[in-house]
Amino acid sequence: MGNHTLASKDLWKRQRADLSDKRNALFKNYLRNPHDLELGLEIKKIDDEIAECTDKMKRENLLERKTKPLPVAVAKN
């Protein structure tokens, strides 16, 4: 399961980076045309997708933590 979780996290991280790059390019255009509502809505949609990727990455991290065994402390006598 560890390899699957790592692959999933990498997938979400890569997808988020790609979306961020696309969003940043669109935002540069939006700064020049702030009255372009369609462009603003497209940026909003991408922001929502970025948030979803971030949320899924957080869930993967929590799942990974929950499945790791706790370290066993050695008792001193």
Steps between C-alpha positions, in 0.01 A plus 500: 500500500790736564608506136141563387468790743829649385397469136165664575664789685744554215213495251301758696810714552583496128139574403489790746825643359366475143177672602692773682711568192189525285329724757798734526513543121128577488532743792765700313245545221232585753714778648504663155124445452337508845152535350522165318250302708545177303871506577424568866263204512757275334757603763244431775437152360873427499530634857231252604687215330824603673318499835364153426850369422631654821216340697571159349871534578414579863271196518779280359739637765251429780434151367872434482548613861213284623637187333855538636560291812597686814858453617530259789683640803743271675434484875799560729520292815 
